[in-house]
Every structure is written in C-alpha cells, then in structure tokens.
Amino acid sequence: MKLLIIEDDREAADYLEKALTEAGHTAHLARDGETGYMLASDGEYDVLIVDRMLPKRDGLSVIAALRAKGIDTAVLILSALGEVDDRVTGLRAGGDDYLTKPYAFSELLARIEVLSRRKGRADIETVYRAGDLELDRLSHTVRRAGQEIVLQPREFRLLEYMMRHAGQVVTRTMLLENVWDYHFDPQTNVIDVHISRLRSKIEKGFDKPVLHTIRGAGYMLKAG
Amino acid sequence: MAARLPAIFKTTATRLSALYLLLFALCAAILVFYTTSLSVRMLTGQLQETISDEMPVLGRAYQRGGLPLLVRFVEQRSRQPGANLYLLADPQGRILAGNVEALQPGVLDIEGWTGSPFLYTRFDTAGEEIDEDRHRAVAYVMRLPNQMILLVGRDLGEAERLRTVMRQALMLALGFMGLGALIIWYVVGRRALKRIDQVSDAGRRIMAGDLSGRLPVSGTGDEFDRLSENLNAMLERIASLNEGLKQVSDNIAHDLKTPLTRMRNRAEAALAGNKGSAEYRKALETTIAEADQLIRTFNAILMISRLEAGYSAEQTAQIDLAAIIADVVELYEPLAEESGVQLTSAAPPRAPVTGNRELVGQALSNVIDNAIKYSQGEGRDAKVSVELSQGTGWRIDVADNGPGIPEADHNRATERFVRLEDSRSQPGSGLGLSLAKAIMGFHGGRLELTSRDPGICVSMVFPEDKAKK
C-alpha cells in the first residue's frame, strides 16, 4: 500500500514511516501542509495520514483542497484535539476516519488497512463469503456450510462488518464505532463478550475457527 | 502633580462634590450679581427722578426770591425727616447752606449728574447730632446764574442696604451649598464609594492569592450587592476550576506516577538477566497494556476538564434517551450475563432531550459498567435495572443490589480518581463516575447517588427541556 504521512512532528513522523514500512507498506513523508498537498494532488496514494495542526497549511484545509480538486484518496486524520465536535469537523472537511493522539499503532494500522479497501467491491456485494461462512445482506441470513445460523440483529451487523473486512484486523474501537455508532472508549471488555458470543454461534459444531483474536490489536475474520 | 495630591482628593466623591460646589456657587454668584445690579440701577433711577422733581422747584424759588428765598427753601427742606441732600456753595465751593457737612472733593466741579456715587458727611440740623459716618450718594449739581453752586442729592443708603442683604443672601446660599457638597461627598463618598473601595480591596486580596476571600455583601440588595454577588459567584467558579486543576495535578502526580513507575520497573526487570524472546514479548505486551491504560486515564482526565470548562451548543442536538438506553443496555447485556448479573431496562418509547448522544451514551455506559462491576458476586442474585422516567426533566435510574456505597461516601464517589476502599482490586481508572458527572454537568443536569437497600441507585438527571416549550 502506498501511504503519505503529512505530519510536522519529526519524531512521530519518522516512527510512523518506519513502522508502516515494517508493516509492508510504502510510506512517504511530508513535513508541512503545502508539501503534503503537492504530493497528494496526483491521487497516487492509497491512504493519506494527515495531522491537523501543520505548518504552512493546516490539515483540514489540505483535505478540503484535495476534495475540491476531485482527489478522493482515503484520509485518516490524526489529531491531538479530541473534543466531541473535533471529530465532526474533521469528517465534515472530507476526512474518512479520525484518530486522536495518543493512539496505539495497531489501531492506526488496522484503520489504514480498512480505509484502503473502503471503496472496494464489498459495498456492492450482497453476499459476503469467507470459507464456508456466508452472509446474505439482503435476506439477513447467515449460513455456515449450508446450515443456517440464527443471529440477533446486532450480532448480524457485527458479523457483517467483520466479513466486509475479512482478512483485516479490526480493533474494538472500530467495532464500537461501526457497529454501535459510538465513539467512546469502552472501559471494559464489552466488545470481547459480544465477539465471544458471536464466535460461539458461528464456530460451535464446526472444526475451523473463523474469528481470530489478534493480541494487542483486535480481531480478524479469516477462513482457513 | 496629581500624584502628590492627598488621597482624599483622588476619590471620585471629592471631585464630584467639589465640582458641584463650584458650579452652584458660580450660578448663585451670577444670579445675585445680576439681581443686585438690576435692583440698584432701578433704585438709582428712582432717586434721580426724585431729584429731578426737586430741581425745578428750587430753580423757581431762586427766580422768584433770589438767593435768600433759595437759602430759606434749602434750610427748610433740609430739616424735614428723611430729607434729600441739599447744598448751596459759593463759587469757590465753600458750603453756605444745606445739610451736607463735607463732600468728596471735586464733586461740585462738574455740572449735571454726578457720574458715580460720591462720599459725603451729613450735617444733621434737626437732631443737632453730627453723623460721623461718611455716606454715599448721587446728586445733581447746578450752577446758578450768580455762579453759586446748588446740589440736590439723595443718600444711597437704601441701595446699599439692599446690596448688603443680597450679599448676605449669597453668603447664606454659599453656606448651604457647601453643606450640600459635604452631604453629597458623605453620601456618595463615605458610603457608596467606600463600598467600591471594599470591592477593589477584596479584589486585591484575592489577586494576592487568597482565593477563598469573598466580596462583602451588605444585605440591602442594592446594585452594589448585586455586583458583589455576581463577582462572588464568578470567584466561586474560578475557585472550583482552580480546585479542579489542583486536584488533577495532584492526582496525576499520585495515580499516574504509580503505573509509570511500575511500567518502568517491569521493563527494567525484563532487560535484566538472560531471558528468552517469549519472556521479552510478554514483558513488552504488559508494558503496552499498561501504556494503553495510562492513555485511557489521560483521555478521561482531559475530557472531564474540557466538559467542565464549558457548554457549547454546537455539540448538542435533539437526541432520544430511550434509543441510547436501548443501545447501551444491548451493548452491556452479554457482559452482564457473563458476569452473572441480570440487566433489565424499562423506558417509554421516546424521550427526546437536547444533548450529545456520544456523551450521554458514554456516561450511561460508565454508570452501567460500574453497577455491573460492583454488583457481581458469587452466589448472589445480582441485578442491575435501568429505568427511564419523567419528572420535571428526564431521569435515568441505574440501580443495583450490590454492596452499595456508604451514605457518607456518596459525594466522594464522583470525585476524580476516588476508588472507595475495597474496590481497589477492581479494574478501571476510577474516573467512570467522575466522567459521568462531568457529562451530566455539561448537559445542565446532575448525577445523583441514593442508597437502596441493598445496593445503590445512580441517577442521571436531565434538566427540564426548555426548547420543547
């Protein structure tokens, strides 16, 4: 994946660049808003990681300018501002996701990977498949090896999200955001319990696990 | 210059009083001067008329009987009570007849009206007393055909007396004005401005660091009291913000230092000695988990501070409490079940309020989280109920049948970082209820704790929704 980091804090930027490269991505670095805008304006990148407070040109204005130019590269906003409406302004300016500093790198990585496939086929498909697991978005049914599994509406949405991002790590906060539409930090392991419930429904009586726990990061749905 | 004036001249009261005094005195002086000069001029006119009436009579007497008759006339008239002034002199100015003993020199030299009042001494023929005082008079001087000089005049005593009365009136008025100025100075200065001084003194004391100081309130309910009360309310707010800040820094020192130290020690221990990569890995994972917990705590502290700093209407919208309860209860239901706690909820279909969905959701989740955490226990039939009801405003009651919190600790329970004894073993930052309280404060509501037997009920009380009415 080709990534552009627009961040002025040298240490944070270097760390990000190194960590993302180690994770197997190509990461470029821009240290101010103007440079970032120039580099991003050919639309070659998969995901832009944009800090909000930048020299020369602030992050939100860079994003707005890119959007105005018709560049729809996915944007993850990084910000030290974590107030309730900061997220809203960030997303309104054209950001696709928002992460408040300090963040866990695993969280950032998971979100970037999800963002990069944001505009994939998954949105158009009506049936998601992962191995012998099958989810029909229209009829709201889930089958495994042809056997129907009855899920609660929320469990269905949880599985739907996991299957849409099959093969990708999803974090607990991502699940809370996308399945429950709340952006706060769950204090306890509420999400884990939901996952284990779902897991017991879709894995009970089957040999292979599909819902994997990724330590220190979150979960991944993967068949086989 | 101004700096060297005594302090008393620097007060507004003194300046105002002095200004009033000056202004009134000026007006009074102009008035008195004007009235006096007008009256004196009128009186003088009358005198001149009287004299003019006299002249032809004397003139005719001279024509008829010559000098002797004139002298007789003059003598006769001089003796009448309240007589005019009469004087007959020879061409050299020596007095021959009349009731004038002496004259200011030069008066007789010019014929016609004496330009300005002149001084004279009266020779009182009637009482045979010599009036030693010199008086002022106006007169008409005429030269007879034989070069004798005839003067008929009138004493200005009346006009003088009038002037004196007027002057006395002016002095009296000035006296009263001075008194008035003193009263104004006393009322405005001693009372009103003294209170302003008290306010500014108290302000100075508070600025000097005594944040517990308050402005004096006299209890009369006047504008000064209102000012003081408002300033006091402001100070109260500043003090509580300051207190909050102090508490945060104290707590950061205490509660963040401990896990940071622990983290550091763990990392150090991991480095020491020869260990396998599995052990390193484990140590690093623990370190990350502890760092995450620290970040979480930090975020909660920041959020509480921001919420307490103020309300922003931009962050609120019409939200449905019933929907939020449904969401959060649904979110916690599996966890409750796993913990052996029966989680139930009862709510009307819709409960619209103005607020922030995220924040209310978070507050409720913290409260429910707490209730589950503290009610779970072995062998007990633990229950947590969430109930939405409407009084003046909506309220969400989250009740559990756990051990509860002693009445005395209810206030402390919502303070930052306070984790009551015997709950320290439970996971969590200790900020859950504080954050819920801050969120309720942000919504203009409050977080109430009431003891139930058994357990405790934590209520999120929303204010009456004014937008609806």
Chai-1 contact restraints between the chains, C-beta under 6 A:
chainA,res_idxA,chainB,res_idxB,connection_type,confidence,min_distance_angstrom,max_distance_angstrom,comment,restraint_id
A,E83,B,R306,contact,1.0,0.0,6.0,A-B,restraint_1
A,V84,B,Q315,contact,1.0,0.0,6.0,A-B,restraint_2
A,V84,B,N356,contact,1.0,0.0,6.0,A-B,restraint_3
A,V84,B,E358,contact,1.0,0.0,6.0,A-B,restraint_4
A,D85,B,E314,contact,1.0,0.0,6.0,A-B,restraint_5
A,D85,B,Q315,contact,1.0,0.0,6.0,A-B,restraint_6
A,P102,B,I295,contact,1.0,0.0,6.0,A-B,restraint_7
A,W180,B,L331,contact,1.0,0.0,6.0,A-B,restraint_8
A,Y182,B,G361,contact,1.0,0.0,6.0,A-B,restraint_9
A,H183,B,E358,contact,1.0,0.0,6.0,A-B,restraint_10
A,F184,B,Q362,contact,1.0,0.0,6.0,A-B,restraint_11
A,D185,B,R296,contact,1.0,0.0,6.0,A-B,restraint_12
A,Q187,B,D369,contact,1.0,0.0,6.0,A-B,restraint_13
A,T188,B,D369,contact,1.0,0.0,6.0,A-B,restraint_14
A,V190,B,L331,contact,1.0,0.0,6.0,A-B,restraint_15
A,V190,B,Y332,contact,1.0,0.0,6.0,A-B,restraint_16
A,V190,B,L335,contact,1.0,0.0,6.0,A-B,restraint_17
A,V193,B,P334,contact,1.0,0.0,6.0,A-B,restraint_18
A,V193,B,L335,contact,1.0,0.0,6.0,A-B,restraint_19
A,V193,B,E338,contact,1.0,0.0,6.0,A-B,restraint_20
A,H194,B,P334,contact,1.0,0.0,6.0,A-B,restraint_21
A,R197,B,P334,contact,1.0,0.0,6.0,A-B,restraint_22
A,G216,B,E285,contact,1.0,0.0,6.0,A-B,restraint_23
A,G216,B,I288,contact,1.0,0.0,6.0,A-B,restraint_24
